[in-house]
Amino acid sequence: MKLEGKTVLITGGGQGIGQGIAYRLADQGANIVIDFVGNPQSANDTVAQIEKRGRKALAVEADISSVDQIHGMMKQAIDYCGAVDVLINNAGVEKHASIWEASEHDYDLVLNINLKGAYFASQAFVQHRMAVKKPGKIINVSSVHEDLPFPHFTSYCASKGGMKMMMRNLSIELAPYGITVNNIAPGAIETPINTALLNDPVKLKALLENIPLGRLGQVSDVAGVAAFLASSDADYITGATIVIDGGLTWNYSEQ
Ligand SMILES: NC(=O)c1ccc[n+]([C@@H]2O[C@H](COP(=O)([O-])OP(=O)(O)OC[C@H]3O[C@@H](n4cnc5c(N)ncnc54)[C@H](O)[C@@H]3O)[C@@H](O)[C@H]2O)c1
């Protein structure tokens, strides 16, 4: 098993993509710490499923937009598992708002969770890896919207575009310490973040017509790539974004 003996911390790991990654990495031998906000039942169920696989698992409640809570989360993970070898910055939210009516509250919410949260979780992880003088891996769950426009979701696109440059910058800054930094950029994946879309047959049909592979992505499509990036097979990859979108990003044609 490729992740035997490794501990992976996944922010927002109690549902959706983060939960799918947690299960896949546990299947590959990793101990898992998930962070969650506001849904202890789902976080506890996730822990139970990981323990069934014979791995150590811990759920830590931490709002990723709070730097204090991030450092508390990292400390609890290290105390419980002895170390954290891989950080997956997965927690994220989106808010629909045209710029002429967007609120400061929603802008701050999106940027503070998606970008500031990933930045300071990376800081806490890097401080730990430097203290133990060991290499490590940071994997950010970004989005195709680190590149692709998404009108009326400008704060989301700004957060994911910021995540792209944060990843590229940190990949250079942290290379001397053996810490790799990469992004996973999903397209449309069937998770709770897309509930409104999934319940709107007209929008869903239009989206599917834009996906060359003709289907939505599943959490397992993302989890496999996360497992690869977390393993030593990806030791020489840093500063990269791996797009998982069924061909959506480059599906432009002229008749
Ligand atoms: N589903 C998609 O189509 C899609 C596409 C591209 C990118 N993504 C990204 O994937 C990531 C996971 O999204 P998902 O699709 O699983 O949606 P989701 O809504 O199921 O999961 C989001 C997770 O983030 C957590 N979270 C939210 N606010 C938090 C906070 N303040 N502190 C800690 N955790 C918090 C939630 O509790 C949840 O576990 C997000 O970063 C999202 O932007 C999703």
The ligand as an SDF file (V2000), in Angstrom:
LIG
                    3D

 44 48  0  0  0  0  0  0  0  0999 V2000
  -18.0420   19.7560   -6.4970 N   0  0  0  0  0  0  0  0  0  0  0  0
  -17.4990   20.4230   -7.4980 C   0  0  0  0  0  0  0  0  0  0  0  0
  -18.0350   20.4420   -8.6000 O   0  0  0  0  0  0  0  0  0  0  0  0
  -16.1990   21.1570   -7.3140 C   0  0  0  0  0  0  0  0  0  0  0  0
  -15.5600   21.6370   -8.4640 C   0  0  0  0  0  0  0  0  0  0  0  0
  -14.3720   22.3230   -8.3280 C   0  0  0  0  0  0  0  0  0  0  0  0
  -13.8210   22.5150   -7.0790 C   0  0  0  0  0  0  0  0  0  0  0  0
  -14.4540   22.0370   -5.9750 N   0  0  0  0  0  0  0  0  0  0  0  0
  -13.8280   22.2840   -4.6810 C   0  0  0  0  0  0  0  0  0  0  0  0
  -13.7470   21.0870   -3.9460 O   0  0  0  0  0  0  0  0  0  0  0  0
  -13.7020   21.3890   -2.5590 C   0  0  0  0  0  0  0  0  0  0  0  0
  -14.6870   20.4920   -1.8350 C   0  0  0  0  0  0  0  0  0  0  0  0
  -15.9970   20.8130   -2.2740 O   0  0  0  0  0  0  0  0  0  0  0  0
  -17.1740   19.7310   -2.3970 P   0  0  0  0  0  0  0  0  0  0  0  0
  -17.5800   19.6960   -3.7920 O   0  0  0  0  0  0  0  0  0  0  0  0
  -16.7940   18.4690   -1.7290 O   0  0  0  0  0  0  0  0  0  0  0  0
  -18.3410   20.4970   -1.6070 O   0  0  0  0  0  0  0  0  0  0  0  0
  -18.9030   20.3040   -0.1560 P   0  0  0  0  0  0  0  0  0  0  0  0
  -19.7640   21.4910    0.0730 O   0  0  0  0  0  0  0  0  0  0  0  0
  -19.4890   18.9590   -0.0330 O   0  0  0  0  0  0  0  0  0  0  0  0
  -17.6040   20.3450    0.7710 O   0  0  0  0  0  0  0  0  0  0  0  0
  -17.0260   21.5080    1.2540 C   0  0  0  0  0  0  0  0  0  0  0  0
  -16.3720   21.1870    2.5740 C   0  0  0  0  0  0  0  0  0  0  0  0
  -15.7630   22.3810    3.1050 O   0  0  0  0  0  0  0  0  0  0  0  0
  -16.1050   22.4590    4.4670 C   0  0  0  0  0  0  0  0  0  0  0  0
  -16.0400   23.8320    4.9650 N   0  0  0  0  0  0  0  0  0  0  0  0
  -16.7840   24.8840    4.5820 C   0  0  0  0  0  0  0  0  0  0  0  0
  -16.4800   25.9600    5.3290 N   0  0  0  0  0  0  0  0  0  0  0  0
  -15.5030   25.5750    6.1780 C   0  0  0  0  0  0  0  0  0  0  0  0
  -14.7700   26.2350    7.1960 C   0  0  0  0  0  0  0  0  0  0  0  0
  -14.9770   27.5180    7.5060 N   0  0  0  0  0  0  0  0  0  0  0  0
  -13.8310   25.5230    7.8860 N   0  0  0  0  0  0  0  0  0  0  0  0
  -13.6220   24.2160    7.5940 C   0  0  0  0  0  0  0  0  0  0  0  0
  -14.2890   23.5530    6.6540 N   0  0  0  0  0  0  0  0  0  0  0  0
  -15.2230   24.2220    5.9540 C   0  0  0  0  0  0  0  0  0  0  0  0
  -17.5120   21.8910    4.5430 C   0  0  0  0  0  0  0  0  0  0  0  0
  -17.8490   21.5520    5.8730 O   0  0  0  0  0  0  0  0  0  0  0  0
  -17.3900   20.7050    3.6160 C   0  0  0  0  0  0  0  0  0  0  0  0
  -16.8630   19.5910    4.3100 O   0  0  0  0  0  0  0  0  0  0  0  0
  -14.0070   22.8840   -2.4470 C   0  0  0  0  0  0  0  0  0  0  0  0
  -12.8030   23.5960   -2.2340 O   0  0  0  0  0  0  0  0  0  0  0  0
  -14.6050   23.2300   -3.7950 C   0  0  0  0  0  0  0  0  0  0  0  0
  -14.3880   24.5710   -4.1470 O   0  0  0  0  0  0  0  0  0  0  0  0
  -15.6450   21.3580   -6.0610 C   0  0  0  0  0  0  0  0  0  0  0  0
  1  2  1  0
  2  3  2  0
  2  4  1  0
  4  5  1  0
  4 44  2  0
  5  6  2  0
  6  7  1  0
  7  8  2  0
  8  9  1  0
  8 44  1  0
  9 10  1  0
  9 42  1  0
 10 11  1  0
 11 12  1  0
 11 40  1  0
 12 13  1  0
 13 14  1  0
 14 15  2  0
 14 16  1  0
 14 17  1  0
 17 18  1  0
 18 19  2  0
 18 20  1  0
 18 21  1  0
 21 22  1  0
 22 23  1  0
 23 24  1  0
 23 38  1  0
 24 25  1  0
 25 26  1  0
 25 36  1  0
 26 27  1  0
 26 35  1  0
 27 28  2  0
 28 29  1  0
 29 30  1  0
 29 35  2  0
 30 31  1  0
 30 32  2  0
 32 33  1  0
 33 34  2  0
 34 35  1  0
 36 37  1  0
 36 38  1  0
 38 39  1  0
 40 41  1  0
 40 42  1  0
 42 43  1  0
M  CHG  2   8   1  16  -1
M  END
$$$$
